[in-house]
């Protein structure tokens, strides 16, 4: 919420504060400083105070977080940035205690010093702020040097990233790097993907080593305090190296990614420990994180009251620690997707809104909103959902290209570029706690290319190739920063992407059994397609989207049976009509 208005806003220094509702240190600074009358007087006398929720406006947060990270080498929330009247950043930091301590200035001292600097050298500050934004804008305006990555770069980046992660691996407690330890599931995804590539080329020892790192990490996390042993799910990070002491905040993006990783390892090992952990996460989401209309909450607060009669909250107060099924949860996913379509999607403009709390926010959908939703819709379709979700994914990809694609330089910007107050338009690539929208987009484009007819397929692949070319230097020099993009680059380079086409009536026990067999083995380079030739809507969709699939359904339909074809570029094996045969065929 921007609080500044009128001429006052144009003549005063601004304090820009970014936080979010479930952030522990945001709560601390709120209580210590923003509820302090002495601090409030300084702010009201000298500054125009602007408060922004990063969950609602990640585009605004990104501008000033990038500035603070570039200037000081690190960032975080709460984010405190001092701005000129035209919103150029001049100085900033993260959490400040109210008073000086441990040799560091407190928030009140910072406010005094900023006021003095503004009064004594205003022109210098304004000039430095403008220069900083110009430099950041130039540094972030990456464009593709070529139309696609040079030959060998995807394989090299994948190998380099795996080696860098292996070098940082903690063999005692699992995980990559030291305390504090964040899950960062994209690292596990990279190692699983690399393990499968090694296995396919006969290097089984290396494959086992990569898989072992992921298994040890997942097991140590499951046993540690970062895992909520009572209520299920995982906290945001562990403050120590052995996953023991958690930061109690829980994020939706961690739960979704970790459930997928545990399921991937289950599909490789067939050890029910990993499927049980995935259920643990999903049961927690279904019980505690879903609203009355099917919406899924984005986070659970780190702070809570110790009892009902206590008003002041503490971090992790309601957690108790000990040492000690459904249809793939598809119904929950469909309700969530339906909620988004009803409340956050304009069917006339085909645009998304960013978030919902007591109504849709005014913030538009950003790149991540489109890319992550498209990925989810593709998953929902592939696990047996209606072709309706696939059609929506294709429509959203069209709109994503229209709003965010850099048609000249390649890749996707994180914002539509329609708000003049957002000073930077960034092409994000870092795969951190959340993967970047660009990395997810490459995988979406590869998946979509394996579904649609040749003309559209070529367009998807060209956009993916040009996107990767934008980040060629990143892939070559710092692959560890972009593990999911490394996987995505290799997926695009793989010539043998598989399609598993299921033909038959659904829903039915036979269809569910064949669908489970299609997903039983770990293979990121596989797309599952299903069509019921008796369903007019599905038949019409595939006749328009990809005639090959419509023809397969027509030629291979047998009443009372569900059959499967395993194809590469729609050159297919003979049909199989039972789950065991399908699993055997896919394992080759």
C-alpha positions in Angstrom: 0.0 0.0 0.0 1.6 3.3 -1.1 0.9 5.9 1.6 2.4 9.0 0.0 0.3 11.6 -1.8 0.5 15.1 -3.3 3.2 17.8 -3.3 4.5 16.5 0.1 5.6 13.3 -1.7 7.5 15.2 -4.3 9.6 17.2 -1.9 10.5 14.8 0.9 12.9 11.9 1.1 11.1 8.5 1.0 11.4 5.5 3.3 10.4 2.4 1.4 9.7 -0.7 3.5 9.1 -4.1 2.0 7.9 -7.1 4.0 5.3 -9.8 4.1 2.7 -11.1 6.5 4.4 -14.4 7.6 8.0 -13.0 7.9 9.3 -13.3 11.5 11.9 -10.5 11.2 9.3 -8.2 9.6 7.1 -8.8 12.7 10.1 -8.0 14.9 10.9 -4.7 13.2 7.2 -3.8 13.2 7.0 -4.2 17.0 10.4 -2.7 17.8 10.4 0.2 15.4 7.2 0.9 13.6 5.1 0.7 16.8 7.6 2.8 18.7 6.4 6.4 19.2 9.8 7.9 19.0 10.5 6.2 15.7 7.1 7.1 14.4 7.7 10.8 15.1 11.0 10.8 13.2 9.3 9.1 10.3 6.3 11.4 10.2 8.5 14.5 10.6 11.1 13.7 8.0 9.9 11.0 5.6 7.2 9.9 3.3 6.7 6.3 4.4 5.8 3.7 1.8 4.8 0.2 2.8 4.7 -2.7 0.3 3.8 -6.3 0.6 6.3 -8.4 -1.5 3.7 -11.1 -1.9 1.4 -8.7 -3.7 4.0 -6.6 -5.6 7.1 -8.8 -6.3 7.9 -6.6 -9.3 8.4 -3.5 -7.0 10.3 -5.6 -4.5 12.6 -6.9 -7.2 13.7 -3.4 -8.2 14.9 -2.4 -4.8 16.1 -5.8 -3.6 18.3 -6.0 -6.7 19.7 -2.6 -5.7 20.5 -3.6 -2.1 22.0 -6.9 -3.2 24.2 -5.2 -5.8 25.3 -2.5 -3.3 25.8 -4.6 -0.2 26.2 -8.2 -1.4 23.1 -9.5 0.3 19.5 -8.9 0.9 16.4 -10.1 2.7 13.2 -9.0 4.5 12.3 -6.7 5.9 13.8 -4.5 3.2 14.4 -0.9 4.1 15.3 1.4 1.2 15.6 5.2 1.2 14.4 6.8 -2.1 14.5 10.2 -3.8 11.1 11.8 -4.5 11.2 10.2 -8.0 11.7 6.8 -6.4 15.4 6.3 -7.2 17.1 4.2 -4.5 19.8 6.1 -2.6 20.8 3.7 0.3 19.2 0.8 2.1 19.5 -2.4 4.1 17.5 -5.2 5.7 16.6 -5.5 9.4 17.6 -2.6 11.7 17.2 -2.8 15.5 15.7 0.4 17.0 18.8 1.4 18.9 22.6 1.1 18.4 24.0 -2.3 19.5 26.9 -4.6 18.9 28.8 -1.7 17.2 26.1 -1.3 14.5 23.8 1.7 14.1 20.2 1.3 15.1 17.1 2.4 13.0 16.8 5.8 14.8 20.5 6.6 14.2 20.0 5.6 10.5 17.1 8.0 10.2 19.1 10.9 11.7 22.0 10.2 9.4 19.8 9.9 6.3 18.1 13.2 7.1 21.5 15.0 7.6 22.7 13.6 4.3 19.6 14.6 2.4 19.9 18.2 3.7 23.6 18.5 3.1 24.3 16.7 -0.1 20.9 16.2 -1.8 22.2 16.7 -5.4 24.9 14.1 -4.9 22.5 11.5 -3.5 19.9 12.1 -6.3 22.7 11.8 -9.0 24.0 8.6 -7.4 20.5 7.1 -7.3 19.9 7.8 -11.0 23.3 6.4 -11.9 22.6 3.2 -9.9 19.4 2.6 -11.7 21.0 3.2 -15.1 23.8 0.8 -14.3 21.4 -1.9 -13.1 19.2 -1.4 -16.1 22.1 -1.8 -18.4 23.5 -4.8 -16.5 20.1 -6.6 -16.5 19.2 -5.9 -20.2 20.6 -9.2 -21.4 19.9 -10.3 -24.9 20.7 -13.4 -26.9 24.0 -13.3 -28.9 22.8 -16.2 -31.1 19.4 -17.7 -31.9 20.3 -20.9 -29.9 22.9 -22.2 -27.5 26.1 -23.5 -29.3 26.4 -27.3 -29.6 27.6 -28.9 -26.4 26.7 -26.1 -24.0 23.6 -27.8 -22.5 25.6 -31.0 -21.7 28.5 -29.0 -20.4 26.3 -26.8 -18.2 24.5 -29.9 -16.8 27.9 -31.6 -16.0 29.3 -28.4 -14.5 26.3 -27.8 -12.2 26.4 -31.4 -11.0 30.1 -31.1 -10.2 29.7 -27.8 -8.4 26.9 -29.1 -6.3 28.9 -32.3 -5.5 31.8 -30.1 -4.3 29.4 -28.3 -1.9 27.7 -31.5 -0.7 27.6 -32.1 3.1 28.3 -35.8 3.3 27.4 -36.0 7.0 24.1 -34.2 7.1 23.1 -34.0 3.5 22.2 -30.8 1.6 24.4 -28.5 -0.5 26.3 -25.8 1.3 26.4 -24.9 5.0 24.1 -23.3 7.6 21.6 -21.8 7.3 20.3 -24.6 5.1 17.4 -24.0 2.7 15.8 -27.0 1.0 16.3 -25.5 -2.6 14.6 -28.5 -4.3 16.0 -27.5 -7.8 19.4 -28.8 -6.6 17.9 -32.3 -6.0 16.1 -32.1 -9.3 19.4 -31.4 -11.1 21.2 -34.3 -9.4 18.4 -36.7 -10.2 18.3 -35.6 -13.8 22.1 -35.9 -14.1 22.0 -39.3 -12.4 19.5 -40.5 -15.1 21.7 -39.2 -17.9 24.7 -41.0 -16.5 22.7 -44.2 -16.1 21.6 -44.0 -19.7 25.2 -43.7 -20.9 26.5 -46.7 -18.9 28.1 -44.7 -16.1 26.3 -46.4 -13.3 28.8 -45.6 -10.5 28.5 -41.9 -11.1 24.7 -42.2 -11.3 24.6 -44.0 -7.9 26.7 -41.2 -6.3 24.4 -38.5 -7.6 21.3 -40.4 -6.4 22.9 -41.1 -3.0 23.4 -37.4 -2.4 19.7 -36.7 -3.0 18.6 -39.7 -0.9 20.8 -38.7 2.1 19.6 -35.1 1.9 15.9 -36.1 1.8 16.3 -38.6 4.6 18.2 -36.1 6.9 15.6 -33.4 6.2 12.8 -35.8 7.0 14.4 -36.8 10.3 15.3 -33.2 11.3 13.4 -30.4 12.8 12.9 -28.7 9.5 10.2 -31.3 9.0 7.1 -30.9 11.1 6.8 -34.4 12.5 3.4 -33.6 14.1 1.5 -31.5 11.6 3.4 -32.5 8.4 5.2 -30.4 5.8 8.5 -28.5 5.9 9.6 -25.2 7.4 11.4 -22.7 5.3 14.9 -23.4 6.4 17.1 -24.7 9.2 19.4 -22.3 11.1 22.0 -25.0 11.7 23.8 -27.5 9.4 22.0 -30.7 10.5 18.4 -29.6 9.7 17.7 -29.5 13.4 16.5 -26.1 14.4 13.9 -24.7 12.0 12.8 -21.2 11.1 9.1 -21.9 11.6 7.6 -20.2 8.6 6.2 -22.6 6.0 6.0 -21.6 2.4 3.7 -23.1 -0.2 6.4 -23.2 -2.9 8.6 -25.4 -0.7 5.8 -27.9 -0.1 4.9 -28.3 -3.8 8.5 -28.7 -4.9 9.5 -31.1 -2.1 6.5 -33.3 -2.7 7.6 -33.6 -6.3 11.2 -34.5 -5.3 10.1 -37.1 -2.8 7.8 -38.6 -5.4 10.6 -38.6 -8.0 12.9 -40.6 -5.6 10.0 -43.0 -4.9 9.6 -43.6 -8.6 13.3 -44.5 -8.8 13.8 -46.5 -5.6 10.2 -47.8 -5.1 10.8 -47.2 -1.3 7.5 -46.3 0.3 9.4 -44.0 2.8 9.5 -41.4 0.0 5.9 -41.7 -1.1 4.9 -41.5 2.6 6.8 -38.2 2.9 5.1 -36.8 -0.1 1.7 -37.8 1.4 2.8 -36.1 4.7 3.3 -32.8 2.8 0.1 -33.1 0.8 -2.0 -34.0 3.8 -0.6 -30.9 5.6 -1.6 -28.8 2.6 -5.0 -30.3 2.3 -5.7 -29.9 6.1 -4.2 -26.5 6.9 -3.5 -24.6 3.7 -6.7 -24.7 1.7 -9.4 -22.1 2.0 -13.2 -22.6 1.8 -13.4 -22.2 -1.9 -10.5 -24.3 -2.9 -7.8 -21.6 -2.9 -4.4 -22.5 -1.5 -2.7 -20.2 0.9 0.9 -19.0 0.0 2.5 -19.3 3.5 2.0 -20.0 7.2 3.2 -17.5 9.7 6.4 -18.1 11.6 4.9 -16.4 14.7 2.0 -17.5 16.7 0.4 -17.1 20.2 1.4 -19.6 22.9 -2.2 -19.7 24.1 -5.6 -18.2 23.2 -5.3 -15.5 25.9 -1.9 -14.3 24.8 -1.9 -11.3 22.3 1.9 -11.0 21.6 3.1 -13.7 19.2 6.4 -15.6 19.3 8.2 -17.5 16.6 7.0 -21.2 16.4 4.9 -21.0 19.6 2.3 -23.5 18.5 4.7 -26.2 17.3 5.3 -29.4 19.3 8.5 -31.4 18.6 9.4 -35.0 19.1 12.1 -37.2 17.6 10.4 -39.9 16.9 -5.0 -41.0 -0.5 -6.5 -40.1 -2.7 -6.6 -39.9 -6.6 -3.1 -38.3 -6.7 -4.7 -35.4 -4.8 -6.1 -34.3 -8.2 -9.4 -33.1 -6.8 -7.6 -30.5 -4.6 -5.6 -29.4 -7.6 -8.7 -29.0 -9.8 -10.4 -27.0 -7.1 -7.4 -24.7 -6.8 -7.2 -24.3 -10.6 -10.9 -23.6 -10.7 -10.6 -20.9 -8.0 -7.8 -19.2 -9.9 -9.8 -19.3 -13.2 -12.9 -17.9 -11.4 -11.3 -15.2 -9.3 -7.9 -14.3 -10.8 -8.4 -14.7 -14.5 -10.2 -12.4 -17.0 -11.7 -14.6 -19.7 -12.1 -11.5 -22.0 -8.5 -10.3 -21.8 -7.0 -13.8 -21.0 -4.9 -12.1 -18.3 -4.1 -13.2 -14.7 -4.1 -11.1 -11.5 -1.3 -11.8 -9.1 -2.9 -12.8 -5.8 -6.1 -13.0 -3.8 -7.0 -11.9 -0.3 -10.6 -11.0 0.4 -10.7 -10.4 -3.4 -8.2 -10.2 -6.2 -5.3 -7.8 -5.8 -4.8 -4.9 -8.1 -1.4 -6.2 -9.1 -1.3 -7.8 -12.5 0.0 -11.3 -13.1 3.8 -11.5 -13.4 6.0 -14.0 -15.4 6.2 -16.4 -12.5 2.4 -16.5 -12.2 2.0 -17.5 -15.8 4.9 -19.9 -15.9 4.1 -21.7 -12.7 0.4 -22.0 -13.4 1.1 -23.3 -16.9 3.4 -25.9 -15.4 0.7 -26.9 -12.9 -2.0 -27.2 -15.5 0.3 -29.4 -17.7 0.8 -31.6 -14.6 -2.9 -31.7 -13.9 -3.7 -32.7 -17.4 -1.0 -35.4 -17.5 -2.3 -37.1 -14.3 -5.7 -37.6 -15.8 -7.3 -34.2 -15.7 -9.6 -32.8 -18.4 -8.3 -31.6 -21.7 -9.8 -28.3 -20.6 -6.8 -27.6 -18.4 -4.4 -28.3 -21.3 -6.3 -25.9 -23.5 -6.0 -23.2 -20.8 -2.3 -23.9 -20.5 -1.9 -23.3 -24.2 -3.9 -20.0 -24.0 -1.9 -18.8 -21.0 1.4 -19.5 -22.9 0.1 -17.4 -25.8 -0.6 -14.5 -23.3 2.7 -15.0 -21.6 4.5 -14.6 -24.9 2.4 -11.5 -25.6 3.1 -9.8 -22.3 6.6 -10.8 -21.3 8.6 -12.2 -24.3 11.5 -10.0 -25.5 10.9 -10.5 -29.2 14.1 -8.8 -30.1 16.6 -10.1 -27.5 14.9 -13.4 -26.4 13.8 -14.6 -23.0 11.1 -13.4 -20.7 10.9 -10.2 -18.6 9.5 -10.6 -15.1 6.9 -7.8 -15.6 4.7 -6.6 -18.4 6.4 -3.2 -18.5 3.1 -1.3 -18.3 3.7 0.4 -14.9 6.1 3.4 -15.2 6.8 3.5 -11.5 8.6 0.1 -11.7 12.0 1.3 -12.7 13.6 -2.0 -13.8 12.4 -4.7 -16.2 14.4 -7.8 -15.3 15.0 -11.2 -17.0 15.3 -13.4 -14.0 17.4 -16.6 -14.2 18.4 -17.5 -10.6 16.9 -20.8 -9.4 16.8 -20.3 -5.7 14.2 -21.4 -3.2 11.8 -20.9 -6.1 12.9 -21.7 -9.6 13.0 -18.7 -12.0 10.2 -18.1 -14.4 12.6 -18.4 -17.3 13.8 -21.8 -16.3 10.2 -23.1 -15.8 9.2 -21.5 -19.1 11.8 -23.5 -21.1 10.4 -26.8 -19.6 6.9 -25.6 -20.3 7.8 -24.9 -23.9 9.5 -28.3 -24.3 6.4 -30.0 -22.9 4.0 -28.0 -25.1 6.1 -28.7 -28.1 5.6 -32.4 -27.6 1.9 -32.0 -27.6 1.0 -29.7 -30.5 1.3 -29.9 -34.2 4.5 -29.2 -36.0 4.1 -25.4 -36.8 3.2 -24.5 -33.2 5.8 -27.0 -31.9 8.6 -25.3 -33.9 7.5 -21.9 -32.5 7.7 -23.2 -28.9 11.1 -24.7 -29.5 12.5 -21.6 -31.1 11.4 -19.4 -28.2 13.0 -21.9 -25.8 16.2 -22.0 -27.8 16.5 -18.2 -27.9 15.7 -17.9 -24.2 18.5 -20.2 -23.3 20.9 -18.3 -25.6 20.2 -15.2 -23.5 21.7 -17.0 -20.5 24.6 -18.7 -22.3 27.3 -17.0 -20.2 25.4 -17.9 -17.0 25.1 -21.5 -18.0 28.8 -21.6 -18.9 30.2 -19.7 -15.9 27.9 -20.2 -12.9 25.8 -23.2 -13.7 25.2 -23.9 -10.0 23.1 -20.7 -9.8 20.7 -22.1 -12.4 20.2 -25.9 -11.8 16.7 -26.1 -13.2 17.8 -24.1 -16.3 20.6 -26.6 -16.8 18.0 -29.4 -16.8 15.8 -27.4 -19.1 18.7 -26.8 -21.6 19.4 -30.6 -21.7 15.7 -31.4 -22.1 15.5 -29.1 -25.2 18.6 -30.7 -26.6 17.4 -34.3 -26.1 16.2 -35.6 -29.5 14.2 -38.5 -28.1 11.4 -36.9 -26.0 8.8 -39.6 -25.4 5.1 -39.4 -25.7 2.9 -41.9 -23.9 -0.5 -41.9 -25.5 -3.4 -43.6 -23.7 -6.5 -44.4 -25.7 -9.7 -45.5 -24.1 -12.8 -44.6 -22.0 -12.3 -42.7 -18.8 -12.7 -42.6 -15.9 -12.4 -46.3 -15.3 -10.3 -48.7 -13.3 -8.5 -49.8 -16.4 -7.6 -46.2 -17.4 -6.4 -45.4 -13.9 -4.1 -48.5 -13.8 -2.6 -47.6 -17.2 -2.1 -44.0 -16.1 -0.3 -45.1 -13.0 2.0 -47.3 -15.1 2.7 -44.4 -17.4 3.9 -42.3 -14.5 5.6 -45.2 -12.5 9.2 -44.6 -13.6 11.2 -41.4 -13.3 11.6 -39.7 -16.7 11.5 -35.9 -17.0 11.7 -36.3 -20.8 8.3 -37.9 -21.1 4.8 -36.5 -21.8 1.6 -38.4 -21.0 -1.3 -37.8 -23.4 -4.7 -39.4 -23.0 -7.8 -39.3 -25.2 -11.2 -40.8 -25.1 -12.5 -41.1 -28.7 -16.1 -41.2 -27.4 -15.7 -37.7 -25.9 -16.6 -35.1 -28.5 -14.8 -32.3 -26.7 -11.5 -34.2 -26.5 -11.7 -35.5 -30.0 -12.4 -31.9 -31.4 -9.6 -30.5 -29.3 -7.0 -32.9 -30.6 -8.3 -32.7 -34.2 -7.5 -28.9 -34.0 -4.3 -29.1 -31.8 -2.6 -32.2 -33.2 -4.1 -34.5 -35.9 -1.6 -37.2 -35.1 -3.1 -37.8 -31.7 -6.7 -37.7 -33.1 -5.6 -40.3 -35.7 -4.0 -42.5 -33.2 -7.1 -42.5 -31.1 -9.3 -43.4 -34.1 -7.0 -46.2 -35.3 -6.4 -47.8 -31.9 -9.6 -47.5 -30.0 -11.1 -50.8 -28.8 -14.3 -50.9 -26.9 -13.8 -51.9 -23.2 -10.0 -51.5 -23.4 -7.4 -48.9 -22.6 -4.4 -49.2 -24.8 -1.0 -47.3 -24.8 1.4 -46.3 -27.4 4.9 -45.1 -26.6 6.2 -42.7 -29.2 9.1 -40.5 -30.1 8.1 -37.6 -32.3 4.9 -39.5 -32.8 6.6 -42.5 -34.3 5.1 -45.2 -32.1 5.7 -48.7 -30.8 3.0 -51.4 -31.2 0.2 -50.9 -28.7 0.2 -52.5 -25.3 -3.0 -53.2 -23.3 -1.9 -53.8 -19.7 0.0 -51.9 -17.1 2.9 -54.3 -16.7 3.7 -54.3 -20.4 3.6 -50.5 -20.4 6.0 -50.3 -17.5 8.3 -52.7 -19.2 8.2 -50.8 -22.4 9.0 -47.5 -20.7 11.9 -48.9 -18.7 13.8 -49.7 -21.9 
